[in-house]
Amino acid sequence: MKNIKLAAQLMLLVGVSNGALADVDKVQGISLEPATMSIAVGQEKYVATLISPTSAEDKSVTFKSSDPTIVAISQNGEIKAKSAGDATIQATTTDGNFTANLAVTVKDRLALDENKTINLADWDLEWADDFDYPDEQLDEKWVSQNGPTENPYVLCSRWRDNAKVHDGILELKAIKESRGGQDWTCGNIWTKRTFKYGYFEAKYKYAGAKGTNNSFWLWPKTKGVKEGEKAFEIDINEGHYPNEINTNIHNWTDVTTLQNGKVNHFKDHIIDTADGDFSEEYHTYGYAWDENRHEFYFDGKLIRVEENDFNHSETNILLSLAILSAEIAGTVSDDIDGTSMKFDYVRYYKKKPNVK
């Protein structure tokens, strides 16, 4: 008799325990990160869902915008700003129909003065490289990548051998050769010195083949970022042959994991094109940066202006030739072999005192 009672008690305990576990596996609430968002027309950002408890079995949600003409959202949490105004994104759990809201304010982009040009009389030249020296002196100001490239979209390893100074230019070469576990080699260098607010300018030609990424950009390569600052990337130009200009702003600190498991960061890119073959012609690419604004220039003319929300740390200058997969810069072919970026100069200016 005692054994029967004991078995019944054990069964009851197991039932309670299993029921408790079942409750834990049910969704009990949802919140969104962030809870509010400010975004400019044309930009894309992301929202993450935080389901409680974390042990919940079904974490799926559906998203809805109160006004898709102002802000649209995909079912993975990718937000696209359409027009100026206010809207609310609502997320609803499949399990339990719990909801959470994200208040979104969409603002117009800063107005572009299409007649504005860079006035170098307002700036003092503080640092420059005109590449008018023997090749071995390159290493006095620059560090070269010497090894494979970890980015899965980059098909080339990059080496000092592919960065050569001669006849007053720096040449970053693309060669079809197996080295470092990759089928191509290219050149990629960055400054030993770091920089902050100022005006950056480079004069260069593209490599003359599709599939190449011809970059003049900023990234905190050597010092990293201080606590509380953002790891940013500014692509002054990621040029694609024959005449595409890509200006990009990235925040690599604030990342979001979407419903599909993809990890995304904030990025804002604009593509421009101009007439001509940029592998045959030198053009200048400039970037004016202060506490409040980004200004991008092509051949001295303003082509883009944005608010500066997070770019406030010191950075290196990078000059990079890459070969990209996935048709990002066009089809990769043997036409790339032997082509090169050619830099005439790289310069950094600081605003003169009392000049606004």
Secondary structure, 3 states (H helix, E strand, C coil): CHHHHHHHHHHHHHHHHHHHHHHHCCCCEEEEECCEEEEECCCEEECEEEEECCCCCCCCEEEEECCCCCEEECCCCEEEECCCEEEEEEEEECCCCCEEEEEEEEECCCCCCCCCECCHHHEEEEEEECCCCCHHHHHHHEEECCECCCCCCECEEECHHHEEEECCEEEEECEEEEECCEEEEECEEEECCCECCEEEEEEEECCCCCCEEEEEEEECCCCCCCCCCCCEEEEEEEEECCCEEEEEEEEEEEEEECCCCCEEEEEEEEEEECCCCCCCCCEEEEEEECCCEEEEEECCEEEEEEECCCCCCCEEEEEEEEEECCCCCCCCCHHHCCCEEEEEEEEEEEECCCCC
